Amino acid sequence: MANYRCIVMSNPVPGRESEYNDWYDNRHMDDVLSIPGFVRAQRFEYVASLSAYPPGFKCLSIYEIDSEDIGATIGELTSAAGTSRLPISEALDTNVSAFVYRARGPARQKDAP
């Protein structure tokens, strides 16, 4: 079974940050995790840039996927989006970027001192 990461960058609609965060934390991530193959989710907030330009997104979500057929897994996610199975909050800015990457090897970890 192949291992993937789905990287999603998004922003709340200005003035609706609380609603966006509530929906994302208390509804959306669990809805995505109900899709077969999605096994882990974590959210991040932008704090600093290592390049000349800051990203256009404040929020980052990383979903771990284990799938034999990533096309079918992503297809199930996209067909559920906007339905009662995976509702989309109006507090989510519609300018969203999402990408799927396949793992090229095992994760590495720093040895304890």
Summary of the structure (lengths in Angstrom):
residues: 113
radius of gyration: 15.3
end to end distance: 33.1
largest distance: 49.2
contacts: 265
relative contact order: 0.31
helix: 25%
strand: 32%
